[in-house]
Amino acid sequence: MSFLDKDSFFYTAIKCGFPNASNIRRPESCHTSKPVFIADTRRRGSVICKFVDARIAARDKQVSKKLTSMGFPLQKIDIHGYMAQWYEVYKYNTNRTFDQHIKDSMGEDKIFETYKQLLDFQAKLADCSLDDIYVAAGKYFSDVYKITAPATRSRMLTTIYSAIIKIVSRYKNPHVVHCDLKPKNVICTPDGDLDQVIDITGIALASEEFAMMSLLESFPLQGKSEELMDYYDKITHRKLNRDFIRMGLKIVRKKQKVQSALRGIKNALTLGRTK
């Protein structure tokens, strides 16, 4: 776990909101490129500080307030600002992520059972109406993507991906769903059961097929994908379009290959300039 440089902008921003904060550091499971930090505070204990776009901060706070009041296992978000930069603040959950459990040799039966718990969460979310979580910005997931797309990605790729996501995510009748329900965004109890979903930004209007694509993209038991979709059909009393999901997964994987190739070209060019 690395501690934050006291001369950094993020350190100053967090200290502005929490003057008595100490041990400001990155979570172990968080990528170093993401501006997410843990801070120990006197009044609130340990909190997560996640730096986001101002529009995302406002929508996430509203969605959090609505859904936690309805009993969803989500974090309750406050927001702070410093020099036009906003960050979400919520209580740090000391339990491990689902991703960490999987990497620590969680059994396949338990992995599948926890994924079913995620689908229970998803099905309950899909039963909500837009009135339950209405937000001014980021109503559809395609809108959220435009706001949150990495600044380092080329404008052309962002435009192409935004168009693809808009078409795919608005297929059929959109529901309120979580479009980034991956193991890294899920906190589990020590026994491996669902404890909390820690990324609210992924909650928006999109098709259930699109949400299932996102979930299956990181599903480690590919041989049980059909069984997992069968379970979702059973609890929602709706029928997912399997062909559409398979097509979408192919698009996602091609996108990943394009990104990987572009990263390789960029690294090669960078290396060439340094020689």
QUIMOQUI-V502095 format. One record per residue. N is the residue number from 1. OMEGA is omega in whole degrees, -180 to 180 (999 if undefined). D_CENTER is the distance of its C-alpha to the mean C-alpha in whole Angstrom. Layout:
n omega d_center
N OMEGA D_CENTER
N OMEGA D_CENTER
This chain:
n omega d_center
1 -176 21
2 180 22
3 -175 23
4 178 23
5 -177 26
6 179 28
7 -176 29
8 178 25
9 -177 24
10 178 21
11 -180 23
12 -179 26
13 -180 23
14 179 22
15 176 26
16 179 26
17 -179 24
18 -175 25
19 -178 29
20 -178 29
21 178 26
22 178 27
23 180 25
24 -169 22
25 177 20
26 173 17
27 -179 15
28 -174 17
29 -175 13
30 178 12
31 -176 13
32 -180 16
33 -178 15
34 -179 12
35 180 14
36 -174 13
37 172 16
38 176 17
39 176 21
40 -179 23
41 -179 25
42 -174 28
43 -172 27
44 -176 24
45 -180 24
46 -179 21
47 172 18
48 174 15
49 -175 15
50 -177 12
51 -176 14
52 173 12
53 -178 15
54 -180 17
55 179 16
56 179 12
57 -178 14
58 -178 16
59 -179 14
60 178 12
61 -179 15
62 179 16
63 179 14
64 -179 14
65 -178 17
66 -172 18
67 176 16
68 177 17
69 179 20
70 175 20
71 179 19
72 -179 16
73 -178 14
74 177 12
75 176 13
76 -170 15
77 164 15
78 178 18
79 177 18
80 179 20
81 176 22
82 178 24
83 177 25
84 176 23
85 -176 20
86 175 18
87 178 15
88 179 14
89 175 16
90 -174 15
91 179 17
92 178 16
93 -174 16
94 177 18
95 -178 17
96 178 16
97 175 13
98 179 13
99 179 13
100 176 16
101 -179 18
102 -180 18
103 179 19
104 174 21
105 172 23
106 -179 22
107 -177 24
108 -180 23
109 -179 24
110 176 22
111 -179 19
112 -180 20
113 180 21
114 175 17
115 176 16
116 176 18
117 176 17
118 179 13
119 173 15
120 176 17
121 -178 15
122 -179 14
123 178 17
124 179 18
125 -178 15
126 177 17
127 178 20
128 174 19
129 179 21
130 179 20
131 -179 22
132 -175 20
133 -172 17
134 178 19
135 -178 18
136 -179 20
137 177 17
138 179 14
139 176 16
140 -180 15
141 177 12
142 176 14
143 179 15
144 -178 11
145 -180 11
146 -178 15
147 -172 14
148 -180 11
149 -178 13
150 -179 14
151 -179 17
152 -180 19
153 -179 18
154 -179 21
155 -180 22
156 -180 23
157 179 20
158 179 18
159 -180 21
160 -178 21
161 179 17
162 -180 17
163 179 20
164 -179 19
165 180 16
166 -179 18
167 -175 20
168 -175 18
169 -179 16
170 177 19
171 179 21
172 -175 23
173 -178 22
174 175 19
175 170 17
176 -178 15
177 174 12
178 -174 8
179 179 7
180 -176 4
181 -177 6
182 -178 7
183 -179 9
184 -179 8
185 -178 6
186 175 9
187 -180 12
188 172 15
189 177 19
190 179 21
191 178 22
192 178 19
193 178 18
194 176 15
195 -175 15
196 172 12
197 -169 9
198 178 7
199 -177 4
200 -176 7
201 -179 6
202 -179 5
203 -178 8
204 177 11
205 176 14
206 178 15
207 177 17
208 177 16
209 180 17
210 179 14
211 179 12
212 176 14
213 -178 14
214 -180 10
215 -178 11
216 180 14
217 -179 13
218 -179 12
219 -174 15
220 -178 17
221 -173 20
222 179 21
223 -180 24
224 -178 23
225 -179 21
226 179 23
227 179 24
228 178 20
229 175 21
230 -179 24
231 -179 23
232 176 20
233 -177 23
234 -175 25
235 179 23
236 -175 23
237 174 26
238 -177 25
239 176 25
240 176 22
241 -175 24
242 -180 23
243 179 25
244 179 23
245 179 20
246 178 22
247 180 22
248 179 19
249 177 18
250 179 21
251 -180 20
252 -178 16
253 175 18
254 178 21
255 180 18
256 178 17
257 178 21
258 180 22
259 -179 19
260 180 21
261 179 24
262 176 23
263 179 22
264 179 25
265 -180 28
266 180 26
267 180 27
268 179 30
269 178 31
270 179 30
271 -180 32
272 -179 35
273 -177 35
274 -180 35
275 999 38
